[in-house]
Amino acid sequence: MGGLVMAAQLIASLSLLVFIHELGHFLAAKAFGMRVDKFFIFFDAWGKKLWSKQIGETEYGIGWLPLGGYVKIAGMIDESMDKEQMAQEPQEWEFRSKPAWQRFIVMIGGIVMNLILGVIIFAGYLNYYEKDYIPVAEMENGIYAFDIAQEMGFETGDKIIAVNGKQPTRFKDAKGLKVIFGADVEVERNGERKNVQVPGNLFKTLQGQPFIEPFNHQVKVWGVIDSSHAKDAGIEADDVFLAVNGKKINNFGDFSGILDKNKNGQVNLTVDRGGKEVQLTSKVSDKGKLGFAPKYEAKPVNDTKAYSFGETITYGMKEGWETIYYNAVGLGKIFTGDVDPVESVQSPIGIARIFGPTWNWERFWKLTGLLSFVLAFMNILPIPALDGGHMMFLTFEMLTGRPLSDKFLENAQMVGMLILIPLMLFAIGKDIWIGVMDWFR
């Protein structure tokens, strides 16, 4: 059942993302008077499709292969490789008959729509789920430094002053992508200012674990992992841990410290569930884990500020830009050998696992917004067969005034597909192998 839920979440997310992306191409093409022959969510590979309907000059449909989607614009060399149409005389309503700048807008239309969608989702997420944030300037008790943070030079009680020379407004920004990819952090400690250098490979070391948190912080369950000690113990999403073995929990450091001392043992838990205290007993793994994803929320001891409408848009754009920028940084690290592609490249199977075996709308929207920005970034890469490849060739045409030949574009399209198809097969094969190994464990 969990696998079906993971697949359903992935398909729902991809359907929205692909529809919005292709809608960008479609609307731009129609605005410039181009004929659109097909509008498909997912690929109708080998002519097989789940549903289609002809409306006017366009066939709208849903394919069976959930690896993307496409709009087939008349007179354009794309993945359909329709050489028969390209061999005929150009018509005024064809893609190839329009000025280069119009064709460029058509190609960038999908990327722009994914960026807009990502900002809307991130802004909505901040407004509906996060609602408020902890201002760094008002963190009187400073931070709690986990072991990994202490190794860098942080200490519990440090107050964040600046990250790379700029004062962050939200505590969320003091531990975000800008920091875990390497940063110079200035802190105030016992009335003195100190500099802590965060290494550029921290993102590899953390693997989703916290390294600094507000000193007083509650530990709340975001999601429970199937076949885990937490699941067996009856821990549920939105539970808040109050005490472990009778000791009050003030922050995640208290919580993880007690679990670490009880590896391969068991602990008595007191949780707040909807305003009622519930007593539970759970086994602890050999790594000091229960098997749940935590959600960090501020206690009243840390003053919070509600997001204004304008701030949700501003921070939605900011977080989106950081997602794109650090995806580019991460891609560069793959090529330099700093990051193992086996650990970084995800197929739809791997992405489905991230959604999890239970339907959680908060997680769904967070991941969908993230994927929208990732999709925009991937499509802008200057690889033939992607939007970025078409834009690269159109930029050349606009700068030189000379269009590239159809033969060159056809060959470039084939080269792009020869790059992308092995990459997809590698990602899918790797995720299937991981799934098989997990099943045998």
N, C-alpha and C positions, 0 to 999 in steps of 0.2 A: 504493500500500500504506500509505503514511504517513497518508493521509486516512482510511482505514478504521480504523487504530489509534486515531487521534484521536477518531473517532466512537464507537468501541467503548468507550473510556475514559469519554467523556462520558455515554453511555447507561448504563454500569455505575454511575457515580457518581450520576446523577440518579435511577436506579431505586432505589438505596438511600435517598437523601434523601427522595424522594417517598413511598416505602413507610413510612418511619419517621414522616414528618409526618402522613400520613393515618391511620396506626395510632394516633397520639395522639388524633385526633378520634374514631376508631372505638371505642377502648377507653373513652373518657370517655362517649360516647353509650350504649354497652351497659351501662356501670356505672349509669347513671340510668334504665335501662329503655326507651330509645328504640329504635325499629326502624330498622335501617340497610338500605336497599334495594340500594345498590351500593358496592363498594370497588374503585376502579380506579387502577392505576398508568398514568400518561399518559392523554390524553383520547381517548375513543371518539367523536370528532367525526363528526356526521352518521350516527351509529349504526354506524360501522365499527370493528371491534376485531380484534386479533390472536389473542386467546384469552379465553374466559370460562367460568365454571363456577358453577352455582347450588348453594349449600350452605345449607340451611335457608331463611331469609327473605332472605339476602344473595346478590347476584351478584358474584363476584370476577372481575376481569379485567384485561387489559393492552390499552390503547388503542394507536393508531398514531401519535398526535401527541405527541411528547415535550416538551411545554411545561408539564408539571405533572401533577396527578392530582386525584382527588376521592373523597369518600365522600358518597353521597346519603342524607341522613337524612330520614326521613318527617316531613312537616309543617314543612320549613325552606325558606325562600326563598333559593335559591342559583343557581349558573350554569345549572342545568337549566331554571329558570323554569317549573316544573311548576304552572301555574295551575289545572289540573283538580283536582289533589289539594287545593290550598289552598282551592278553592271548597266543599269538603265540610266537614261538621261535624268539629271537632277531636276526635281520639281520645287516650286517655290515654297511648298509646305514641308520640305524636308530639312532635317538638321544640318546637312552639309551645305544647304543653300543660304543659310543665315550668316550674318557677320560673326567673326570670331568672338567678339565681346559678348554677344547674346549666347553663343554656345558655351562660353565659359560660365556664365551665370546659371545656365541649365545644369552644368556639371557640379557647381558648388552648392546648388540648391538643397541637395540632400544633407550635406554637411551642416549647412546653416540651420536647417530644420531640427537636426539632432542636437545642435547646441542650444537652440531655443527650448526644446523639450527638456533637455537636461537642467537648464536654469529653472524652468517652471517646476520640475519635480523636486529639485533641491530646495527651492524656496518654499514649496508646499510642505516638504518634510520638516524644514526648520520651524515653520509656523504651526504645524499640526502635532508633530511628535516631540521635537526638542523644546519648542515654545520659549525657552529662555536659556541664558548662558551665564557662565561664571566670569565676571570681569577680572582680569589678571590684577589690575590695580587695587582691587578690594579683597584680595586673598590674604587676610591678616595672618593666617597660620602657615602660609607658604605651601610647599608641596610635600608629598610623601615620596621618598626616593627608594625605588626597589633596588635589589642587588645590582642589576645591570646598570642602573643609573649611578649608583655609588661607585662602580668601577670606573665610570667616566669622570667622576669628580663632583657629582651632585651630592647634597646632603639633605636629609629630611629637615624641613623648616626653611629651606631656601625660598626666596621670593623672586619670581621671574621679573627681570627689568627689561631685557631686550633680546630679540632673536635676529642675528645678523644686522645688528645696529638699529633695529626698529622695534618699538614697543608694541607687542601684540595686544589687541583689545580683549579677545576671548582666550580663556585658558586652552580651549580646543586648538587654537592656532599655535600654542606653545609646545604642543606635542604632536602636531600633524605632519603631513608629508614634507613640508619645508624643513622640519627638524630631523626626521628619521632618515632623510637622505643626506644628512650632514649639515651641521650649522654651528655657529659661534653663539653661545647663549651666555648672556650676562645676568648674574643673580646677585641679590643682596643677602649677605650672611653675617649675622651679628653686627649689623651696622656698617659692614664693609662690602665693597663690590668685588666680585670674583668672576672670572671668565671660565666657562666650561666648554670644551671642544667636543661636540658630538661627532663621532666618526661617520664617514659616508656609507659604511656598510651596515649601519644599525638596522635598516629595514630588513636585511637578511636575518639578522640575529633575533629580532623580536618575534617575527612570525605571528603577529596579531596580539602578542602579550603586552601589557602595560609596562612602562618604565618609570613614568612619573604620573602622579594623580594628586588632586587636591588633598591636603592632609586629612580633613574630615570629610568622608565620602561614604555613601551607602553602597552596598553591593546588591544589584538587582539582576535577576535572571532574564536574559533576552530570549534564549531558546535552549531546549534540552536535547542532547544528542541521543539518538536511538541506541539501544544496546549499551547503555552506560550505567555506571553506579548511580548517577543522579536520577536517571529514569527509573531504575529499580527502587530507589528510595522514595519516589513519589514527588520529587521536586518538579515544580511547574513554572512555566513562563510567567514573569512578573512577580514571582516570589522575591522578597527582600530579606536578606540574611541579617538577623539581629544578634545572634550569638552562636559560637561553636564551642562545644564542651563547657558550656556555662560562661565562657568569656565573651564580653560584649565586643561587637565588631564596629570599629570606628572608620575603617577604610579597607581597601583591598589588600593592603600590606598585612594588616592583622589577620585577615582571612586566609591568605595564601601561606602565611608563616605557620599557622596552626596546622594546616593541611600538610605542609612540608614535614612537620614533626610527626605526622601520623601516616606516613607512606605505608601502603600494604596493610593498613589497619582500618579502623572505622571511627566515625565521629558522630556526636549527637548535635543536631542542628535545631536552632530556633528560628523560624521564618515568619515574616509578616505576610499573610495572604488575604488581601482585601480587607485589612483592618483587624484581622484575627491572628493571634499567635498560634502557630502549628509546630508541633514537635516531630522531628524526623530523625532517622538514623541512616547513615550512608557509609558504604565502604569507600576507601580512598585508594587510588591506583598507586603503582610503584613510582609514578612521577609526581605524586602529590596533587592529583586532579580528581574531580568528581564526574566531569563530563557535561558541562554546560557552557554556553556563551554568555559572558557577563555584559551587563549594561550599566554604565556609570552615570549616576545621577547625583546632583548636589543635595546635601542636607541643608536645612535652614542656616547652619553655622556659616556657610559660605553664601554671601549675598549674591543674588542672581538678578539679571535684568532681562525683561521680556523683549523678544525681537519685535521691532516695528515692521510694518509692511515693507518699507524701503530697505531695511536691513536684511530682510529675508532675500530680496532680489540681489542686493549688493553681495551678500555672503554666498548666495547661490552661484553667482557669476565667479566669485573668487575661488570657491571650492572646485567649480568646474574647470577653471583655468589651471589650477594646481593639478587636477587629475590629468589633464592633457599634457602639461609640461613634464610631470614626473613619469608619465607613460613613455614620453620621448626619452627621458633620461634613462629609464629602465631598459628601453630598447637598445640604446647606445651601450649600456653595460653588458648586454647579451653579446654584442658584436666585439666588445673588447675582452670578453672572457671573464668579466667580473661576476656575471650572473649565469647560472646554469639554465639553458633553455628548457630542459626537461622539467625544472621546477616552476618555470614562469609562463610557458605557453599553455593556454587552456583551450580545449575544444568545447562544444556545447555540452558534452558529458561532464566535463570538469566544472563548468559553470553551473550546471544543474545541481551538482553536489553542494555548491556554495549556497544555493537557495534553501537547501535543507529539506528534511522529510516531512515537515509540518508547514502548513500554510500560515505565514506570518506576514501581514500586510506591511508592517513597518519595515521589515527586512526586504520584502518584495520591492517596495518603492525606492528604498535606498540603493539596492543593487541595480534596479532598472535605470535610475538616474545616472549611476556610475557607468553603466554599460552604454548609455546614450552618448556620453562624452568619449568613452573609449571607441565607440563606433565612428564618431566624427574624426577622431585622431587617426584610426586605422585607414579610413577612406581618403584622408588627405595625403597619405604617403605617396611619393612619386613613383608608384609601381604601375606599369601598364596593366590594364584590366580593372584597376581601381579608379575612382573618381580623380584621385591625385595624379594618376598617369595621364588621363585625358587633359586635365588642367595644365600639366607640364607641357604637353604638345601644343595646346592652344596658346599658352604664354609665348612659346617659341614663334608661333605664327603671328601673334600680335606684334612681337618685337621686330621680326624680320620682314613681315608683309608677305611671306611665302608659306602657303599651306603644305603640310607634309602629304606625300602621296598615299592613296588608299592602300597600296601594296605594303608600304612601310607600316601603316597603322594596323593592318591585318596581322603582319608578322609580330608587331609589338604586342598586340592583344594575345597572340599565342604564347609569346615569351612570358607575359604576365601570368597567364593561366598555368604555365609550367613552373612558375615560382610558387603560386598560391596553392595549387592542388597538392603537391608533396607536403607543404607546410600543414595543410588541413589534415592530411592522412597521418602525418607524424603526431599531431596533437590528439587526434581521435584514438590512434593506436596506443599512445602513451597512457591516456586516461582509461581505456579499456583494460590495459595491463595492470594499472594501479587498482582498478576495481576487482580484477581477478585475484590479485595478491591479497587484497583486504578480505575477500570472501574466504580464502583459504586460511587466514590467520585465526 
